[in-house]
Amino acid sequence: MTQEQHCVLCREVGGRLLWQNDFVRIINAEEPNYPAFTRVILQAHVKEMSDLAPAQRQALMDFVWLVEMVQREVLAPAKINLAQFGTMVPHVHWHIIPRFSNDPHYPDAVWSQPKNSVTDTADTTHRDYLANQQKMLAQYEAALINRLKSINN
């Protein structure tokens, strides 16, 4: 089997598809505690950013920054986390995660131990946080898709 056949991001969309062209696809990562967690995934199987030509690196980052800008404009988060690991999935992709002071992990990484309860149904702080995020999700995704559609494919 080739690397591409083993790669989950070559075989699967990687979340709920919001938009794509021949170069990238942009998905909602469907993380339950982070409804607007977005990934920009390179369509080609490439392991490292430095394997891309400089113009490709710039073009990829332009998509990452566009997602960040729309998140900031629509969601008004306390902070945006950008991450590109690829240790578990060695295929170039970026995580763009809007962070809020009342999210379960804030200010720690979303993969850390939660500071706020995420399972206690009596925890109104978490329920209110998620309800607000879900309300804003459709507006964020519509704005993002609108901006992406204006890009020359």
N, C-alpha and C positions, 0 to 999 in steps of 0.2 A: 504493500500500500504506500502511496505517496504521502508526503506531509499534508497536502491539501485534503486528502481523503481522511486523514486522522484529525484534522482541525475542525473543531466545532463551529468556528465562525466562517469556515468555507462551506460547511454542510448545512448550516442553519442560519436563519436571519439573526438570531441572538437576542430577541425581544420582540416587541410590537413595532413593526415597521411604520415609521412616520414619513420618510422620504428617501429616495435613492436616485443616483445617476450611475454612470459607468465607473466612477472613481470612488465614491463612498456611499454608505447607507447610514441613515440616522434613525435610531430606534429609541423607544421608551424601554428602559431596562426592566420594568415591571418589578421594582423593589418595593415591597409592601409598605415600608415606613418612609419611603422617599418617592412619591408618585411622579415627580418631574425629573428623576434621575435619568439622564440621557447619555447615550453612547454614540460616538462617531466612529464607524468601523470602515477601515480601508477595504475595498472590494477585492483587491489582489492579496494573495497570501504572501505577506512580507513580515519578517520576524522583528526587525529593528527599524526605528526611524532613520538611522544613518544608512540603511540599505536603499532608501529613496533618494532620487535626485533632488538637489536643492529646490527646484521649482515645485516638485511634488510635495516636499516637506512643507513649503510655504502654503500651497493650496490646501493641504490637509489641515494645517493650523488655522487657516482662514475659516474653515467650517467649524472648528472647535471654538474659535473666538465669536463667531456668529451665534452659536448656541448659547454661549456665556452671556453675550449682550442681550439676547432676547429673554433669557432667564432673569437677568438684572432688571430689565425694563418692565416685564410683566409681573414677576413674582416678588421683586424687591427683597431678596434674601439678605441675611446678615453677612454672608460670605459665600463665595463659589469655590468648591473644591475641584481642581483639575487633576486627573491621575492617568498615568499610562504605565502600567506594570508589565503585563504580558508574561508573567512567570507561569501562571496556570494555563493560560491560553496564549502561546507565542505567535500572535497575529496582531499586527498594529491596530490598536483601537484606543480611544480616549474616553474616559469617564468624566462627565460634567454634572456635578451634583450641587444643587442649590441647598444651602444650609441656613437653618433658622435657629434662633436662640432657644426655641422650645422644642426642637427636634430631639429624638430619643438619645442621641449620642453627643450633642453639642457641648463643648467645642471639640471633642475628640473625633477621631476618624469614624466613618459610618460602619466600619468593620470591627470596631472595638466593642467592649462590653457596654450595653446601654446604661446611661445615667438615669433615664426616666423609664418607667414601666411601659412595656410594649404589649404585655399580655393581660394585665389587670383591667378587666372591663369596667371597673369602678373608677379607673383613672380618667377623670374628665379632661385633664391637661392633654393627654395623648389623643383622646377621642376628638377634642376640639382642634388640635393640630392637624390630624388626618382629615377631618371634615373640611377645614380651610384649604388644605393642599388639594383635595379632590375638586373643590369648587374652582380653584384657580387653574387646574390642570387643562381643562378644555380651552380656556382662553390662551394659556401658554402655548399649547400645541398648535392651535389655529394661527397664532402670530408667527410661530417658528416655521410652519409649513408655508405660510404666505411669503415670508422672507426667502425661504429656500427656493420656492417656485420662481422667484424673480432672478435667480442666478442663471446665467447662461450655461446650459448643459454642454 
